[in-house]
Amino acid sequence: MPDGSAVEGFEGSQMMKTSRRMFIRGAGAAGALTFAGSAKAQNALDAIFNSPRRGAWNDQFDAQSSASGGSVNSNQPILSPATVGYVERAIGDYSAIVAAGGWPVVPANKKLQLGVIDPDVEVLRRRLMISGDLSQRAGMSPAFDSYVDSALKRFQTRHGLPADGVTGRYTYSALNVSAPIRLGQLETNLVRLRAMMGDLGQRFVTVNIPAAEIEAVENGRVVLRHTAVVGKIDRQTPVLNSRIHEIILNPYWNAPVSIVRKDIIPYVRENPNYLAENNIRIIGPDGTEIDPLMVDWSTDEAANYRFRQDPGKINAMASVKINFPNPHAVYMHDTPQQQLFRDQERFHSSGCVRVQNVRDLVTWLLRDTPGWDRRTIETSIKTEEDKRIPVADPVPVYFTYISAWSTGDGVVHFRDDIYGRDGVEELQISTAL
């Protein structure tokens, strides 16, 4: 099957952008610190570096222990009272950074990586020190050594970037978002997090849209974390709250009218064998199958019919569909296009959410449903027969839009504001590059 724009998901409804106060104008231009000859700025930075809120990751600073950004990983859920507290502390830390003048702009005209010796490395060191990614013990040097390599990988991990230790265009863009704007992003997301507080349930699933990531949470801890593919900018995944009540193994896929109009009809016009090649049948109002040759493809007549894809390996939802009631008619599912999970920007769908390693999540969801252990699930999938399984104890699911959060120990995460809901153009890195 072609990309998700043609084969999966219902079109996510457009959401109203979150209103928020404007950020400080011109603060980015004043954000570069003048380290040489400014005792006042240095004293302010020392206070930031020595703040007990910054966590203890660098108390035992070692390049090997932090080489993969391991200290960034956490089983702390994004949706929890603890996260709210951590973000409040992060806002205090970033307020201090802003008051001290922010961080320097790193010149984005060179490829900096391990082994490089260049004056710009000193600017990079300063930038990473201020954000807490590099210990002051690493000192100042134009050499891109193992300490800078570890710190940059930590920074990249916190920003959802491939932790390769190389200053590519996405890394430079993330480095050079000013401190006042990052502070404002934290403040915006604190409001969102507070709005989600309450009884979320002992077991629940969170889909964080900007991070394109899924958390399965139990007893206040993340027990499973899945990479996701979410909606395109023009077919956005909606924010919603619901309960997962049904799992369908080997599902049929019924294309929504929006997909029929925007994708299927144009594909058939280009390739008359498209439907047969993809096991898609046309179903009339009375439930009978219609021969594609009887349809006038030069018009939108086909939109009056139902397009149903048979179960199987090339089905748009592959082996699994996860159902929950919602007014947007979206759902979570498997996909035959596993390569998309490796993309840095995973915004390819028509509103629904594709789940990597979805069978692990389904096994967890059906844990309390009698007769449906992992072996039974796998055996049923092999039959390629449509099977609906009611979830014995429906599990809450929350589709959220959190682009900045903290998991404690001074670790603050930021993501691209892919749908432009944070109100600042600089945070829409993917659309700007």
C-alpha positions as a Markdown table, in Angstrom:
| # | Residue | x | y | z |
|---|---|---|---|---|
| 1 | Met | 0.0 | 0.0 | 0.0 |
| 2 | Pro | 1.1 | 3.6 | -0.5 |
| 3 | Asp | 1.8 | 6.0 | 2.3 |
| 4 | Gly | -0.9 | 6.6 | 5.0 |
| 5 | Ser | -2.4 | 9.5 | 3.2 |
| 6 | Ala | -3.9 | 7.0 | 0.9 |
| 7 | Val | -4.6 | 4.0 | 3.1 |
| 8 | Glu | -5.1 | 4.7 | 6.8 |
| 9 | Gly | -7.0 | 6.6 | 9.3 |
| 10 | Phe | -9.8 | 9.1 | 9.3 |
| 11 | Glu | -8.9 | 12.7 | 8.7 |
| 12 | Gly | -8.2 | 14.3 | 12.1 |
| 13 | Ser | -10.4 | 17.3 | 12.8 |
| 14 | Gln | -8.6 | 20.6 | 13.0 |
| 15 | Met | -8.1 | 21.9 | 16.5 |
| 16 | Met | -8.2 | 25.5 | 17.7 |
| 17 | Lys | -4.7 | 26.8 | 18.4 |
| 18 | Thr | -4.0 | 27.3 | 22.1 |
| 19 | Ser | -4.0 | 31.0 | 22.9 |
| 20 | Arg | -1.3 | 32.3 | 25.1 |
| 21 | Arg | 0.5 | 35.5 | 25.9 |
| 22 | Met | 3.2 | 36.7 | 23.5 |
| 23 | Phe | 6.8 | 36.0 | 24.4 |
| 24 | Ile | 9.2 | 38.7 | 25.1 |
| 25 | Arg | 10.0 | 40.4 | 21.9 |
| 26 | Gly | 13.6 | 40.8 | 20.9 |
| 27 | Ala | 14.8 | 38.6 | 23.8 |
| 28 | Gly | 16.5 | 36.2 | 21.5 |
| 29 | Ala | 18.8 | 38.9 | 20.2 |
| 30 | Ala | 19.9 | 39.6 | 23.8 |
| 31 | Gly | 20.2 | 36.0 | 24.7 |
| 32 | Ala | 23.9 | 35.5 | 23.8 |
| 33 | Leu | 26.0 | 35.7 | 26.9 |
| 34 | Thr | 29.2 | 37.7 | 26.9 |
| 35 | Phe | 31.4 | 35.4 | 29.0 |
| 36 | Ala | 34.7 | 37.4 | 28.6 |
| 37 | Gly | 35.0 | 40.3 | 31.0 |
| 38 | Ser | 31.6 | 40.1 | 32.6 |
| 39 | Ala | 31.9 | 39.2 | 36.3 |
| 40 | Lys | 28.2 | 39.9 | 36.8 |
| 41 | Ala | 27.1 | 37.4 | 34.2 |
| 42 | Gln | 29.6 | 34.8 | 35.4 |
| 43 | Asn | 28.3 | 35.1 | 39.0 |
| 44 | Ala | 24.7 | 34.7 | 37.7 |
| 45 | Leu | 25.8 | 31.6 | 35.8 |
| 46 | Asp | 27.6 | 30.2 | 38.8 |
| 47 | Ala | 24.3 | 30.4 | 40.7 |
| 48 | Ile | 22.6 | 28.5 | 37.9 |
| 49 | Phe | 25.3 | 25.9 | 37.7 |
| 50 | Asn | 25.3 | 25.3 | 41.4 |
| 51 | Ser | 21.5 | 25.3 | 41.9 |
| 52 | Pro | 20.4 | 22.2 | 43.7 |
| 53 | Arg | 17.5 | 21.9 | 41.3 |
| 54 | Arg | 19.8 | 21.0 | 38.4 |
| 55 | Gly | 20.0 | 17.4 | 39.6 |
| 56 | Ala | 23.0 | 15.2 | 40.3 |
| 57 | Trp | 23.7 | 13.8 | 36.9 |
| 58 | Asn | 27.0 | 15.6 | 36.7 |
| 59 | Asp | 28.1 | 15.0 | 40.3 |
| 60 | Gln | 29.9 | 11.9 | 38.9 |
| 61 | Phe | 30.6 | 13.3 | 35.5 |
| 62 | Asp | 32.0 | 10.7 | 33.2 |
| 63 | Ala | 31.9 | 10.6 | 29.4 |
| 64 | Gln | 31.3 | 6.9 | 29.2 |
| 65 | Ser | 28.4 | 6.8 | 31.6 |
| 66 | Ser | 26.5 | 9.5 | 29.7 |
| 67 | Ala | 27.6 | 8.6 | 26.2 |
| 68 | Ser | 24.1 | 7.6 | 25.1 |
| 69 | Gly | 22.2 | 10.1 | 27.2 |
| 70 | Gly | 21.2 | 7.3 | 29.6 |
| 71 | Ser | 20.4 | 9.7 | 32.4 |
| 72 | Val | 17.7 | 11.3 | 30.2 |
| 73 | Asn | 15.7 | 8.1 | 30.1 |
| 74 | Ser | 13.0 | 7.7 | 32.8 |
| 75 | Asn | 9.9 | 5.7 | 33.6 |
| 76 | Gln | 8.2 | 8.9 | 34.8 |
| 77 | Pro | 4.8 | 9.3 | 32.9 |
| 78 | Ile | 4.2 | 12.6 | 31.1 |
| 79 | Leu | 0.8 | 12.8 | 32.6 |
| 80 | Ser | 1.2 | 12.8 | 36.4 |
| 81 | Pro | 1.2 | 15.2 | 39.4 |
| 82 | Ala | 5.0 | 14.6 | 39.7 |
| 83 | Thr | 5.6 | 15.9 | 36.1 |
| 84 | Val | 3.7 | 19.0 | 37.0 |
| 85 | Gly | 6.0 | 19.6 | 39.9 |
| 86 | Tyr | 9.1 | 18.9 | 37.8 |
| 87 | Val | 7.9 | 21.4 | 35.1 |
| 88 | Glu | 7.3 | 24.0 | 37.8 |
| 89 | Arg | 10.9 | 23.5 | 39.0 |
| 90 | Ala | 12.2 | 23.7 | 35.4 |
| 91 | Ile | 10.4 | 27.0 | 34.9 |
| 92 | Gly | 12.3 | 28.3 | 38.0 |
| 93 | Asp | 15.6 | 27.1 | 36.5 |
| 94 | Tyr | 14.9 | 28.6 | 33.0 |
| 95 | Ser | 13.7 | 31.8 | 34.6 |
| 96 | Ala | 17.2 | 32.1 | 36.2 |
| 97 | Ile | 18.9 | 31.3 | 32.9 |
| 98 | Val | 16.8 | 34.0 | 31.2 |
| 99 | Ala | 17.6 | 36.5 | 34.0 |
| 100 | Ala | 21.3 | 35.8 | 33.5 |
| 101 | Gly | 21.1 | 36.6 | 29.8 |
| 102 | Gly | 20.3 | 33.2 | 28.3 |
| 103 | Trp | 22.7 | 31.2 | 26.2 |
| 104 | Pro | 24.9 | 32.0 | 23.2 |
| 105 | Val | 23.9 | 31.4 | 19.6 |
| 106 | Val | 26.1 | 28.6 | 18.2 |
| 107 | Pro | 27.3 | 29.4 | 14.7 |
| 108 | Ala | 25.4 | 27.0 | 12.4 |
| 109 | Asn | 27.9 | 26.9 | 9.5 |
| 110 | Lys | 30.1 | 23.9 | 10.4 |
| 111 | Lys | 29.8 | 20.2 | 11.1 |
| 112 | Leu | 31.0 | 19.8 | 14.6 |
| 113 | Gln | 31.7 | 16.3 | 15.9 |
| 114 | Leu | 34.1 | 14.2 | 17.9 |
| 115 | Gly | 37.8 | 15.0 | 17.0 |
| 116 | Val | 37.1 | 18.4 | 15.5 |
| 117 | Ile | 39.1 | 21.4 | 16.8 |
| 118 | Asp | 37.4 | 24.7 | 16.1 |
| 119 | Pro | 36.7 | 28.0 | 18.0 |
| 120 | Asp | 33.0 | 27.3 | 17.6 |
| 121 | Val | 33.3 | 24.3 | 19.9 |
| 122 | Glu | 33.9 | 26.7 | 22.8 |
| 123 | Val | 30.6 | 28.4 | 22.0 |
| 124 | Leu | 28.9 | 25.0 | 21.9 |
| 125 | Arg | 30.5 | 24.1 | 25.3 |
| 126 | Arg | 29.1 | 27.3 | 26.8 |
| 127 | Arg | 25.7 | 26.6 | 25.3 |
| 128 | Leu | 25.6 | 23.0 | 26.7 |
| 129 | Met | 26.9 | 24.1 | 30.1 |
| 130 | Ile | 24.1 | 26.6 | 30.6 |
| 131 | Ser | 21.4 | 24.1 | 29.7 |
| 132 | Gly | 22.9 | 21.6 | 32.1 |
| 133 | Asp | 24.1 | 19.1 | 29.5 |
| 134 | Leu | 27.8 | 19.6 | 30.0 |
| 135 | Ser | 29.6 | 19.9 | 33.4 |
| 136 | Gln | 31.7 | 22.9 | 34.1 |
| 137 | Arg | 34.4 | 20.4 | 35.0 |
| 138 | Ala | 34.8 | 19.8 | 31.3 |
| 139 | Gly | 36.4 | 23.3 | 31.0 |
| 140 | Met | 36.8 | 25.5 | 28.0 |
| 141 | Ser | 38.6 | 24.2 | 24.9 |
| 142 | Pro | 38.2 | 24.4 | 21.1 |
| 143 | Ala | 38.4 | 20.6 | 21.1 |
| 144 | Phe | 35.3 | 18.5 | 20.5 |
| 145 | Asp | 36.3 | 15.8 | 23.0 |
| 146 | Ser | 34.4 | 12.9 | 24.5 |
| 147 | Tyr | 32.8 | 15.2 | 27.1 |
| 148 | Val | 31.3 | 17.4 | 24.5 |
| 149 | Asp | 30.2 | 14.3 | 22.5 |
| 150 | Ser | 28.4 | 12.9 | 25.5 |
| 151 | Ala | 26.8 | 16.3 | 26.3 |
| 152 | Leu | 25.6 | 16.9 | 22.8 |
| 153 | Lys | 24.1 | 13.4 | 22.7 |
| 154 | Arg | 22.3 | 14.1 | 25.9 |
| 155 | Phe | 20.9 | 17.4 | 24.5 |
| 156 | Gln | 19.8 | 15.6 | 21.3 |
| 157 | Thr | 18.0 | 12.9 | 23.3 |
| 158 | Arg | 16.2 | 15.6 | 25.4 |
| 159 | His | 15.0 | 17.2 | 22.1 |
| 160 | Gly | 13.8 | 14.0 | 20.4 |
| 161 | Leu | 16.7 | 14.0 | 17.9 |
| 162 | Pro | 18.9 | 11.1 | 16.9 |
| 163 | Ala | 21.7 | 11.1 | 19.4 |
| 164 | Asp | 24.6 | 10.9 | 17.0 |
| 165 | Gly | 26.8 | 13.6 | 18.5 |
| 166 | Val | 26.9 | 15.6 | 15.3 |
| 167 | Thr | 25.7 | 19.2 | 14.8 |
| 168 | Gly | 23.3 | 18.8 | 11.9 |
| 169 | Arg | 20.7 | 21.3 | 10.9 |
| 170 | Tyr | 18.0 | 20.0 | 13.3 |
| 171 | Thr | 20.5 | 20.1 | 16.2 |
| 172 | Tyr | 21.6 | 23.6 | 15.4 |
| 173 | Ser | 18.0 | 24.8 | 15.2 |
| 174 | Ala | 17.2 | 23.2 | 18.6 |
| 175 | Leu | 20.4 | 24.7 | 20.1 |
| 176 | Asn | 19.5 | 28.2 | 18.9 |
| 177 | Val | 16.0 | 28.5 | 20.2 |
| 178 | Ser | 16.5 | 31.2 | 22.7 |
| 179 | Ala | 16.1 | 30.7 | 26.5 |
| 180 | Pro | 13.1 | 33.0 | 26.8 |
| 181 | Ile | 11.2 | 31.1 | 24.1 |
| 182 | Arg | 12.0 | 27.8 | 25.8 |
| 183 | Leu | 10.8 | 29.3 | 29.1 |
| 184 | Gly | 7.5 | 30.3 | 27.4 |
| 185 | Gln | 7.2 | 26.8 | 25.9 |
| 186 | Leu | 7.4 | 25.3 | 29.4 |
| 187 | Glu | 4.8 | 27.8 | 30.8 |
| 188 | Thr | 2.4 | 26.9 | 27.9 |
| 189 | Asn | 2.7 | 23.2 | 28.5 |
| 190 | Leu | 2.4 | 23.6 | 32.3 |
| 191 | Val | -1.1 | 24.8 | 31.6 |
| 192 | Arg | -1.9 | 21.8 | 29.5 |
| 193 | Leu | -0.4 | 19.4 | 32.1 |
| 194 | Arg | -2.4 | 21.0 | 34.9 |
| 195 | Ala | -5.6 | 20.7 | 32.9 |
| 196 | Met | -5.0 | 16.9 | 32.6 |
| 197 | Met | -4.6 | 16.3 | 36.3 |
| 198 | Gly | -7.2 | 14.2 | 38.1 |
| 199 | Asp | -8.0 | 10.5 | 38.3 |
| 200 | Leu | -6.4 | 9.2 | 35.1 |
| 201 | Gly | -6.8 | 5.6 | 36.2 |
| 202 | Gln | -4.5 | 2.9 | 37.6 |
| 203 | Arg | -3.7 | 1.8 | 34.0 |
| 204 | Phe | -3.9 | 4.1 | 31.1 |
| 205 | Val | -2.4 | 4.9 | 27.7 |
| 206 | Thr | -1.0 | 8.3 | 26.6 |
| 207 | Val | -0.4 | 9.4 | 23.0 |
| 208 | Asn | 1.8 | 12.4 | 23.0 |
| 209 | Ile | 1.4 | 13.9 | 19.5 |
| 210 | Pro | 4.4 | 16.3 | 19.3 |
| 211 | Ala | 6.7 | 13.5 | 20.5 |
| 212 | Ala | 5.0 | 10.9 | 18.3 |
| 213 | Glu | 5.3 | 8.5 | 21.3 |
| 214 | Ile | 3.0 | 6.3 | 23.3 |
| 215 | Glu | 3.2 | 5.4 | 27.0 |
| 216 | Ala | 1.4 | 2.5 | 28.7 |
| 217 | Val | 1.2 | 3.6 | 32.4 |
| 218 | Glu | 0.5 | 1.4 | 35.4 |
| 219 | Asn | 0.7 | 2.4 | 39.1 |
| 220 | Gly | 2.3 | 5.7 | 38.3 |
| 221 | Arg | 5.1 | 4.3 | 36.1 |
| 222 | Val | 5.7 | 3.8 | 32.4 |
| 223 | Val | 5.7 | 0.0 | 31.7 |
| 224 | Leu | 5.8 | 0.2 | 27.9 |
| 225 | Arg | 6.9 | 3.0 | 25.6 |
| 226 | His | 6.1 | 2.8 | 21.8 |
| 227 | Thr | 7.2 | 4.9 | 18.9 |
| 228 | Ala | 4.2 | 6.2 | 17.0 |
| 229 | Val | 3.3 | 7.8 | 13.6 |
| 230 | Val | 0.7 | 10.6 | 13.9 |
| 231 | Gly | -1.2 | 12.9 | 11.7 |
| 232 | Lys | 0.2 | 15.2 | 9.0 |
| 233 | Ile | -0.1 | 19.0 | 9.5 |
| 234 | Asp | -3.1 | 19.1 | 7.2 |
| 235 | Arg | -4.6 | 15.9 | 8.7 |
| 236 | Gln | -3.9 | 16.4 | 12.4 |
| 237 | Thr | -4.3 | 13.8 | 15.1 |
| 238 | Pro | -6.9 | 15.3 | 17.6 |
| 239 | Val | -6.6 | 15.7 | 21.3 |
| 240 | Leu | -9.1 | 13.5 | 23.0 |
| 241 | Asn | -10.0 | 11.4 | 26.1 |
| 242 | Ser | -11.6 | 8.0 | 25.7 |
| 243 | Arg | -11.4 | 4.3 | 26.8 |
| 244 | Ile | -10.1 | 1.4 | 24.8 |
| 245 | His | -12.9 | -1.0 | 24.6 |
| 246 | Glu | -12.1 | -3.3 | 21.7 |
| 247 | Ile | -9.2 | -5.0 | 19.9 |
| 248 | Ile | -9.7 | -6.2 | 16.3 |
| 249 | Leu | -7.2 | -8.8 | 15.0 |
| 250 | Asn | -6.9 | -8.9 | 11.2 |
| 251 | Pro | -9.3 | -6.0 | 10.7 |
| 252 | Tyr | -11.0 | -5.0 | 7.5 |
| 253 | Trp | -10.1 | -1.4 | 6.6 |
| 254 | Asn | -13.0 | 0.8 | 5.5 |
| 255 | Ala | -11.7 | 4.0 | 3.8 |
| 256 | Pro | -13.3 | 7.2 | 5.0 |
| 257 | Val | -14.8 | 9.4 | 2.4 |
| 258 | Ser | -12.0 | 11.9 | 2.8 |
| 259 | Ile | -9.4 | 9.3 | 1.9 |
| 260 | Val | -11.6 | 8.1 | -1.1 |
| 261 | Arg | -11.8 | 11.6 | -2.5 |
| 262 | Lys | -8.2 | 12.8 | -1.8 |
| 263 | Asp | -6.3 | 9.6 | -2.4 |
| 264 | Ile | -8.0 | 6.5 | -3.8 |
| 265 | Ile | -9.8 | 8.1 | -6.7 |
| 266 | Pro | -6.6 | 9.9 | -7.9 |
| 267 | Tyr | -4.7 | 6.6 | -7.6 |
| 268 | Val | -7.2 | 4.6 | -9.6 |
| 269 | Arg | -7.1 | 7.3 | -12.3 |
| 270 | Glu | -3.4 | 6.7 | -12.6 |
| 271 | Asn | -3.5 | 3.0 | -12.2 |
| 272 | Pro | -6.7 | 1.1 | -13.1 |
| 273 | Asn | -5.4 | -2.0 | -11.3 |
| 274 | Tyr | -4.8 | -0.2 | -8.0 |
| 275 | Leu | -7.8 | -1.6 | -6.2 |
| 276 | Ala | -7.1 | -5.2 | -7.2 |
| 277 | Glu | -3.4 | -4.9 | -6.3 |
| 278 | Asn | -4.3 | -3.7 | -2.9 |
| 279 | Asn | -7.2 | -6.1 | -2.2 |
| 280 | Ile | -9.7 | -3.2 | -2.0 |
| 281 | Arg | -13.3 | -4.0 | -2.8 |
| 282 | Ile | -16.1 | -1.5 | -3.7 |
| 283 | Ile | -19.3 | -2.1 | -1.7 |
| 284 | Gly | -22.6 | -0.7 | -2.8 |
| 285 | Pro | -25.4 | 0.7 | -0.6 |
| 286 | Asp | -27.1 | -2.7 | -0.6 |
| 287 | Gly | -23.9 | -4.5 | 0.5 |
| 288 | Thr | -23.1 | -6.1 | -2.9 |
| 289 | Glu | -19.7 | -5.8 | -4.4 |
| 290 | Ile | -19.4 | -3.5 | -7.4 |
| 291 | Asp | -17.1 | -4.0 | -10.4 |
| 292 | Pro | -14.7 | -1.1 | -10.6 |
| 293 | Leu | -15.3 | -1.0 | -14.4 |
| 294 | Met | -18.8 | 0.1 | -13.7 |
| 295 | Val | -17.7 | 3.3 | -11.9 |
| 296 | Asp | -17.0 | 6.6 | -13.7 |
| 297 | Trp | -13.6 | 7.5 | -12.4 |
| 298 | Ser | -13.5 | 10.8 | -14.2 |
| 299 | Thr | -16.0 | 12.1 | -11.6 |
| 300 | Asp | -16.4 | 11.7 | -7.8 |
| 301 | Glu | -19.0 | 9.0 | -8.2 |
| 302 | Ala | -16.8 | 6.5 | -6.3 |
| 303 | Ala | -17.2 | 8.6 | -3.1 |
| 304 | Asn | -20.8 | 7.3 | -2.9 |
| 305 | Tyr | -19.6 | 3.8 | -2.3 |
| 306 | Arg | -17.8 | 2.0 | 0.5 |
| 307 | Phe | -14.2 | 0.9 | -0.1 |
| 308 | Arg | -13.2 | -2.0 | 2.0 |
| 309 | Gln | -9.7 | -3.6 | 2.1 |
| 310 | Asp | -9.5 | -7.3 | 3.0 |
| 311 | Pro | -7.4 | -8.5 | 6.0 |
| 312 | Gly | -3.9 | -9.5 | 5.3 |
| 313 | Lys | -0.3 | -8.3 | 5.4 |
| 314 | Ile | -0.8 | -5.4 | 3.0 |
| 315 | Asn | -3.9 | -4.2 | 4.9 |
| 316 | Ala | -3.5 | -0.5 | 5.9 |
| 317 | Met | -3.9 | -1.6 | 9.6 |
| 318 | Ala | -1.8 | -4.8 | 9.1 |
| 319 | Ser | -2.6 | -7.1 | 12.0 |
| 320 | Val | -4.3 | -5.0 | 14.7 |
| 321 | Lys | -6.8 | -2.2 | 15.2 |
| 322 | Ile | -7.3 | -0.6 | 18.7 |
| 323 | Asn | -10.8 | 0.9 | 19.1 |
| 324 | Phe | -12.1 | 3.5 | 21.4 |
| 325 | Pro | -15.2 | 5.7 | 21.0 |
| 326 | Asn | -14.5 | 9.3 | 19.8 |
| 327 | Pro | -16.2 | 11.9 | 17.6 |
| 328 | His | -13.2 | 12.1 | 15.3 |
| 329 | Ala | -13.5 | 8.4 | 14.2 |
| 330 | Val | -9.7 | 7.9 | 14.8 |
| 331 | Tyr | -8.1 | 4.8 | 16.2 |
| 332 | Met | -4.7 | 3.2 | 16.8 |
| 333 | His | -3.3 | 0.4 | 14.7 |
| 334 | Asp | -0.5 | -1.6 | 13.2 |
| 335 | Thr | 1.0 | -0.8 | 9.8 |
| 336 | Pro | 2.8 | -2.6 | 7.0 |
| 337 | Gln | 5.0 | 0.4 | 6.6 |
| 338 | Gln | 7.4 | -0.3 | 9.5 |
| 339 | Gln | 10.2 | 1.8 | 8.0 |
| 340 | Leu | 8.3 | 5.0 | 9.0 |
| 341 | Phe | 9.0 | 4.4 | 12.6 |
| 342 | Arg | 12.7 | 5.1 | 11.9 |
| 343 | Asp | 11.9 | 8.6 | 10.6 |
| 344 | Gln | 12.9 | 11.6 | 12.7 |
| 345 | Glu | 9.7 | 13.3 | 11.7 |
| 346 | Arg | 6.9 | 10.8 | 12.2 |
| 347 | Phe | 3.9 | 12.9 | 11.0 |
| 348 | His | 2.7 | 10.9 | 8.0 |
| 349 | Ser | -0.8 | 9.6 | 8.8 |
| 350 | Ser | -4.3 | 10.9 | 8.1 |
| 351 | Gly | -5.1 | 11.4 | 11.8 |
| 352 | Cys | -5.0 | 7.9 | 13.2 |
| 353 | Val | -2.0 | 6.7 | 15.2 |
| 354 | Arg | 0.3 | 3.9 | 14.1 |
| 355 | Val | 2.0 | 1.9 | 16.8 |
| 356 | Gln | 5.4 | 0.3 | 16.7 |
| 357 | Asn | 5.5 | -3.2 | 18.3 |
| 358 | Val | 1.7 | -2.9 | 18.6 |
| 359 | Arg | 1.4 | -6.6 | 19.7 |
| 360 | Asp | 3.2 | -5.8 | 23.0 |
| 361 | Leu | 0.7 | -3.1 | 23.7 |
| 362 | Val | -2.3 | -5.3 | 22.8 |
| 363 | Thr | -1.0 | -8.0 | 25.1 |
| 364 | Trp | -0.9 | -5.5 | 27.9 |
| 365 | Leu | -4.3 | -4.2 | 27.1 |
| 366 | Leu | -5.8 | -7.7 | 27.1 |
| 367 | Arg | -4.0 | -8.8 | 30.2 |
| 368 | Asp | -7.3 | -9.1 | 32.2 |
| 369 | Thr | -9.4 | -10.4 | 29.3 |
| 370 | Pro | -9.8 | -14.2 | 29.8 |
| 371 | Gly | -8.4 | -16.4 | 27.0 |
| 372 | Trp | -6.2 | -13.8 | 25.3 |
| 373 | Asp | -2.6 | -14.2 | 26.2 |
| 374 | Arg | 0.3 | -13.5 | 23.8 |
| 375 | Arg | 0.3 | -16.9 | 22.2 |
| 376 | Thr | -3.4 | -16.9 | 21.5 |
| 377 | Ile | -3.1 | -13.4 | 19.9 |
| 378 | Glu | -0.2 | -14.5 | 17.7 |
| 379 | Thr | -2.1 | -17.7 | 16.6 |
| 380 | Ser | -5.2 | -15.7 | 15.8 |
| 381 | Ile | -3.3 | -13.2 | 13.7 |
| 382 | Lys | -1.8 | -16.0 | 11.6 |
| 383 | Thr | -5.3 | -17.1 | 10.5 |
| 384 | Glu | -5.8 | -13.7 | 8.8 |
| 385 | Glu | -9.5 | -13.9 | 9.9 |
| 386 | Asp | -11.2 | -10.9 | 11.3 |
| 387 | Lys | -11.6 | -11.3 | 15.1 |
| 388 | Arg | -13.2 | -8.7 | 17.5 |
| 389 | Ile | -12.2 | -8.9 | 21.2 |
| 390 | Pro | -14.0 | -6.8 | 23.8 |
| 391 | Val | -11.5 | -5.5 | 26.4 |
| 392 | Ala | -12.8 | -6.9 | 29.8 |
| 393 | Asp | -11.8 | -3.8 | 31.7 |
| 394 | Pro | -11.7 | -0.8 | 29.2 |
| 395 | Val | -8.4 | 1.1 | 29.5 |
| 396 | Pro | -8.4 | 5.0 | 29.5 |
| 397 | Val | -6.6 | 6.6 | 26.6 |
| 398 | Tyr | -5.5 | 10.2 | 26.3 |
| 399 | Phe | -4.3 | 11.9 | 23.1 |
| 400 | Thr | -2.3 | 14.9 | 24.3 |
| 401 | Tyr | -0.3 | 17.8 | 22.9 |
| 402 | Ile | 2.7 | 18.2 | 25.2 |
| 403 | Ser | 5.8 | 19.8 | 23.5 |
| 404 | Ala | 7.8 | 20.5 | 26.7 |
| 405 | Trp | 8.0 | 18.6 | 30.0 |
| 406 | Ser | 10.4 | 17.4 | 32.7 |
| 407 | Thr | 11.0 | 14.0 | 34.2 |
| 408 | Gly | 13.0 | 15.3 | 37.2 |
| 409 | Asp | 16.7 | 15.4 | 38.1 |
| 410 | Gly | 17.1 | 18.5 | 36.0 |
| 411 | Val | 16.1 | 16.7 | 32.7 |
| 412 | Val | 13.8 | 18.9 | 30.6 |
| 413 | His | 12.4 | 17.6 | 27.3 |
| 414 | Phe | 11.4 | 19.7 | 24.3 |
| 415 | Arg | 9.8 | 18.7 | 21.0 |
| 416 | Asp | 9.0 | 20.4 | 17.7 |
| 417 | Asp | 5.7 | 22.3 | 17.9 |
| 418 | Ile | 4.6 | 20.4 | 14.7 |
| 419 | Tyr | 1.0 | 21.8 | 14.6 |
| 420 | Gly | 1.9 | 25.3 | 15.7 |
| 421 | Arg | -0.1 | 25.4 | 18.9 |
| 422 | Asp | 2.6 | 26.9 | 21.1 |
| 423 | Gly | 2.2 | 30.3 | 19.4 |
| 424 | Val | 5.8 | 30.9 | 18.4 |
| 425 | Glu | 7.1 | 30.3 | 14.9 |
| 426 | Glu | 10.7 | 29.4 | 16.1 |
| 427 | Leu | 9.3 | 26.3 | 17.8 |
| 428 | Gln | 8.1 | 24.9 | 14.4 |
| 429 | Ile | 11.5 | 23.6 | 13.5 |
| 430 | Ser | 10.4 | 20.9 | 11.1 |
| 431 | Thr | 8.3 | 23.3 | 8.9 |
| 432 | Ala | 11.0 | 25.9 | 8.9 |
| 433 | Leu | 13.8 | 23.6 | 7.6 |
